Amino acid sequence: MVDRVITVDDLQYQKEKFMNKGNTSDKPLAVVTGASRGIGAAIAKGLADNGIHVILIARTVGGLEELDNEITRSGGSCTLVPLDLLDFPAIDRLGATIFQRWGKLDIFISNAAMLGQVAPVNHYDPSIWDDVINLNLVANQRLIRSFDPLLRQSGQGRAIFLSAAVARETAPYWGAYAVSKSGLETMVEIYAKENEKTRLRVNIVDPGITKTKLRSSAFPGEDPGNLKKPEQLVPLFLELCSADCQIHGQLIKYEEVKDY
């Protein structure tokens, strides 16, 4: 397993080491951020189960190793990249090194996010506020900047960004998380309009109430047994990632489409 764990800096120098057994160059390629657990892990596993080589990104390698074991046991392939998305120069290098190895990117799933504090705006810790805005919003602009040329090279690139209802339904105490998700939705809508005449399809998904660590942090007294599991979201993402899907520039709410 360790052979497939790489850093952004050594990605371009370890082309043979991080490859799984078998040829991955002819497989579609996806990047999933926040892939170590929850929704990101479920989507990554779903993509790998459908023959897509997945670059798994998370801050630490521990959760990625567990997911790697699941994927490889099922016959899938993946590359593990421990990366702090607050390291913006590393995001820039990641796009360049993916280009050097694969030459393109077919699917980008932007899932990584942090809640920060559930607190009044006037009591919000400034350093935490900055981290939430930087991860949930600014890092996504850097990822778009880094991956856009690769997605265009695909010929059927797909970029999907996860958001939340608080981006549109103003609620007290959600502070930086709500602000960052609102900004993300606006930015992605702009990015989609900029690609109306290209083959790149860009969309936003609001997964709704789901059993995740972020949800449990926001609602610690909630019974997680009553929440839907991340795996239930996978068919929607597989549809949006498919070459046949031409949905573009849309905000898709899982709860409104789950029965279709």
ChimeraX attribute file (.defattr): number of C-alpha atoms within 10 A of each C-alpha:
attribute: neighborCount
match mode: 1-to-1
recipient: residues
	/A:1	13
	/A:2	11
	/A:3	13
	/A:4	20
	/A:5	20
	/A:6	21
	/A:7	15
	/A:8	19
	/A:9	12
	/A:10	10
	/A:11	22
	/A:12	18
	/A:13	13
	/A:14	15
	/A:15	13
	/A:16	12
	/A:17	13
	/A:18	19
	/A:19	17
	/A:20	17
	/A:21	9
	/A:22	7
	/A:23	9
	/A:24	18
	/A:25	12
	/A:26	9
	/A:27	13
	/A:28	19
	/A:29	25
	/A:30	25
	/A:31	24
	/A:32	23
	/A:33	22
	/A:34	26
	/A:35	29
	/A:36	27
	/A:37	18
	/A:38	18
	/A:39	25
	/A:40	25
	/A:41	25
	/A:42	20
	/A:43	26
	/A:44	30
	/A:45	26
	/A:46	21
	/A:47	26
	/A:48	24
	/A:49	16
	/A:50	12
	/A:51	15
	/A:52	22
	/A:53	23
	/A:54	29
	/A:55	20
	/A:56	28
	/A:57	25
	/A:58	22
	/A:59	18
	/A:60	14
	/A:61	18
	/A:62	11
	/A:63	16
	/A:64	25
	/A:65	18
	/A:66	14
	/A:67	21
	/A:68	26
	/A:69	15
	/A:70	14
	/A:71	20
	/A:72	17
	/A:73	10
	/A:74	12
	/A:75	11
	/A:76	22
	/A:77	27
	/A:78	28
	/A:79	22
	/A:80	26
	/A:81	25
	/A:82	20
	/A:83	21
	/A:84	16
	/A:85	24
	/A:86	17
	/A:87	12
	/A:88	18
	/A:89	10
	/A:90	17
	/A:91	22
	/A:92	17
	/A:93	16
	/A:94	22
	/A:95	23
	/A:96	19
	/A:97	17
	/A:98	21
	/A:99	17
	/A:100	13
	/A:101	14
	/A:102	14
	/A:103	16
	/A:104	23
	/A:105	26
	/A:106	25
	/A:107	28
	/A:108	26
	/A:109	22
	/A:110	23
	/A:111	23
	/A:112	22
	/A:113	23
	/A:114	19
	/A:115	22
	/A:116	22
	/A:117	20
	/A:118	17
	/A:119	14
	/A:120	12
	/A:121	15
	/A:122	9
	/A:123	11
	/A:124	16
	/A:125	13
	/A:126	12
	/A:127	9
	/A:128	15
	/A:129	19
	/A:130	13
	/A:131	17
	/A:132	26
	/A:133	23
	/A:134	20
	/A:135	20
	/A:136	29
	/A:137	21
	/A:138	21
	/A:139	22
	/A:140	23
	/A:141	18
	/A:142	19
	/A:143	18
	/A:144	21
	/A:145	14
	/A:146	18
	/A:147	26
	/A:148	18
	/A:149	17
	/A:150	23
	/A:151	25
	/A:152	19
	/A:153	17
	/A:154	18
	/A:155	15
	/A:156	20
	/A:157	26
	/A:158	26
	/A:159	26
	/A:160	24
	/A:161	19
	/A:162	22
	/A:163	26
	/A:164	19
	/A:165	16
	/A:166	17
	/A:167	20
	/A:168	13
	/A:169	10
	/A:170	13
	/A:171	11
	/A:172	12
	/A:173	16
	/A:174	19
	/A:175	23
	/A:176	25
	/A:177	24
	/A:178	25
	/A:179	19
	/A:180	25
	/A:181	23
	/A:182	21
	/A:183	17
	/A:184	23
	/A:185	22
	/A:186	13
	/A:187	15
	/A:188	23
	/A:189	19
	/A:190	12
	/A:191	16
	/A:192	21
	/A:193	13
	/A:194	12
	/A:195	16
	/A:196	13
	/A:197	8
	/A:198	13
	/A:199	17
	/A:200	22
	/A:201	25
	/A:202	27
	/A:203	21
	/A:204	24
	/A:205	21
	/A:206	17
	/A:207	20
	/A:208	16
	/A:209	16
	/A:210	20
	/A:211	19
	/A:212	16
	/A:213	15
	/A:214	15
	/A:215	15
	/A:216	14
	/A:217	14
	/A:218	14
	/A:219	12
	/A:220	11
	/A:221	8
	/A:222	12
	/A:223	10
	/A:224	15
	/A:225	8
	/A:226	10
	/A:227	14
	/A:228	15
	/A:229	17
	/A:230	19
	/A:231	17
	/A:232	15
	/A:233	21
	/A:234	19
	/A:235	14
	/A:236	17
	/A:237	16
	/A:238	15
	/A:239	13
	/A:240	23
	/A:241	25
	/A:242	14
	/A:243	14
	/A:244	9
	/A:245	13
	/A:246	16
	/A:247	14
	/A:248	21
	/A:249	20
	/A:250	15
	/A:251	19
	/A:252	18
	/A:253	16
	/A:254	17
	/A:255	12
	/A:256	10
	/A:257	9
	/A:258	11
	/A:259	6
	/A:260	5
